[in-house]
Amino acid sequence: MSEIKKVVLAYSGGLDTSVILKWIKKTYNCEVITFTADLGQEEELDGLEEKALKTGASKVYIEDLREEFVRDFVFPMFRAKAIYEGRYLLGTSIARPLIAKRLVEIAKKEGAQAIAHGATGKGNDQVRFELTVMALAPEIKTIAPWREWDLNSRKALVTFAKENGIPIPVSKEKPYSCDRNLLHISFEGGELEDPWQEAGEGTYLLTVPPEKAPDSPEIITLGFEKGNPISLNGENLSPATLLKRLNILGGKHGVGRIDMVENRFVGIKSRGVYETPGGTIIYIAHQDLEGICLDRELLHLRDSLIPRYAEMVYNGFWYSPEREALQEFMDKAQERVTGEVRLKLYKGGVYPLGRRSPFSLYQSDLATFEEDEVYNHKDAAGFIRLQGLRFLGAKKNA
């Protein structure tokens, strides 16, 4: 402890990190600098600087990283079509390497000996933060209060906060642990700890229930270049602006809500509710465009690698050599994924209506059911015969 004179804390202003700020100062008797990344939390950032300073921070960093987040983290992940356990679009997972990278940069700038985070000893975020620090600056120590202190429950945190004059941002109406950024918002805790119980109304923030969505569909066109979404209805937009617009559109129509039980890296099953409206639209449109742009064997090879890539992101290995090498392959596969997809948004669904690309591999003269002069149907007999030769040998030896 005596070696640690200055700490940079990943600070959200919520109950956990507010208590952690005060606890580190009292326990380590050191200076604490807070860092908050603006990744699209909206009103959650209001009053954070004043609150951090009142709670004991010596200096406060609040930085707008929205464009970097979407451009350099979300979009590369979407180019790889990453999805965890077939459902989760990795909204929390992909934010952690950016936050941790900036924590390291600020620690070096300020001459801090350690960074600190508010991840619990049960969760995935502790792994994501600490693996990033190990990859980028192994000389910097990490303080993880949830693995050190005896404040082992929300009740204990609330008591500590009251004793130290820290405002408590938790109520009985919304007892959830939430993480929000431009890609999604997650909800954990409260009634969600019972996997049989339906999620409460408080878990609807970015989306509306499908039954409350408009009765008329909305048609949009999403443009892509080399696997990245670049335009909405013909208007070119920056990455963060585009995702924000899609969040509004998708949320209005109840798109992108997932209620699932997932497998954490540490071995615990956890239930979470995720709202990812804009990301869901991008994911479905991108997948549809790939159908006419990617060669069959390239598409199938890429798809076989998606679970491994998604696990790297989920488990915190964003800066690992294997993820970086695999990203090179994923990006190579996206070189011709350019074009437009027309989509219908309706009652929680995203329905592709049409797609076009200057690199389309679709050949209507081959695909037609009408008479053509390109394809000889008789050629199929030899093709099928060759494919079935191994069955004949197996049957003979049975």
C-alpha positions, 0 to 999 in steps of 0.5 A, a space after each residue: 500500500 505504501 507504494 501507491 500514492 496516486 490511483 486513477 479510478 474508472 468512475 460512473 458515479 453510481 453506488 459502487 464507484 462512489 463508495 470505492 472512491 471514498 474507500 480507496 482514499 481512506 484505505 490507501 491514504 492516497 490521491 484518487 483521480 477519477 475517469 469517466 468515459 462518455 460512451 453515450 450514457 446521456 443524462 447519467 453524466 450529469 453532475 458527475 464532476 461535482 459529485 466526484 470532487 465532493 466525494 474526494 477526487 483530486 482531479 476529474 477526467 470526463 472525456 467524449 469517446 463516442 466516435 472512437 468507441 463506435 469507429 474503433 471498437 464497435 464497428 470492427 467487432 460488427 465487421 467480424 459479425 461477433 455475437 456471444 452464445 448466439 444472442 448477445 451483441 457484446 455491448 458491455 464487453 466491447 466498451 471495457 477495452 477502450 475504458 481500460 486503455 484510457 485509464 492506462 494512458 491517464 495513469 501514465 500522464 498523471 504518474 499514478 501507480 495504480 488504476 482501480 475499477 468497480 467490477 465485482 469478483 463474480 463478474 466478467 469486467 474484472 477480467 476485461 479491465 485487468 487483462 487490458 492493463 496487463 497487455 498495455 502497461 503491466 507495471 501499473 497495479 490494479 486495485 479491485 476493492 470488491 476482492 479486498 474489502 468486507 463490504 460484501 453486499 449492496 446493503 453494506 454499500 448503502 450503509 457505508 455511503 450514508 455514513 460518509 455522506 455519499 448520495 445513493 442512486 438506487 431505489 426500490 423501483 429500479 434496483 438494477 445494476 445497469 451499464 449503458 453506452 451507445 451500443 446498448 443498455 444492460 440490466 441485472 439484479 432485482 427480480 432478474 435474479 429469478 430466471 422465471 420471473 418476468 422483467 419489470 417495466 423498469 428494464 425498458 429504457 431504449 425500447 418499447 414493448 412490441 405491443 406498444 410500438 407503432 401499428 405501421 411499419 417504417 422502411 429505412 435504407 442502410 448503406 455500407 462500405 467495406 463492412 461498415 455502416 456509413 449512411 442512413 436513407 442516403 445521408 452519410 453520417 459519422 459512426 456515433 451519429 449513425 448508431 444514435 439515429 438507429 437507436 432512436 428508430 429501433 427503440 421506437 419499434 421495439 427492436 433489439 431487446 434480449 432477455 437471456 441467461 448467459 455463461 460468464 467467463 468466471 463460470 457463473 450463469 447470469 441473467 441479463 436483459 439487454 436493449 441493443 436497438 441500433 446494433 440489432 439493425 446493423 447486425 441484421 442488415 450487414 448479415 443480409 448484405 453479405 449474402 450477395 457479396 461474400 463467396 460461399 467458402 469465405 462466408 462459411 469459413 468466417 462464420 466458423 470463426 465467429 464463436 471464437 472471436 466473440 469469446 475473445 471479446 466477451 472474455 477480455 482478450 481484445 488486445 491479445 495477439 490472436 484477436 488482432 490476427 483474427 481481425 485482419 482476416 475478418 477485415 480482409 473478408 469485408 473488402 467487398 461488403 459494400 452496398 445498401 440494404 432496405 429494411 422494414 422495422 415493425 413490432 420488434 422485428 427487422 425485416 430485409 426487403 432488398 439489397 444491392 451491391 456493386 460487388 454482388 455475386 448474385 447472377 440472375 441468369 443462373 438463379 432464374 427458374 425460367 429458361 436460360 442458356 447458361 446452366 446445363 441441368 444434366 451436369 448436376 447428375 455427375 456432380 451428385 454422383 461424385 458427391 455420393 461415391 463415399 456412401 457407396 463404399 460405406 454401404 458395400 462394407 456395412 
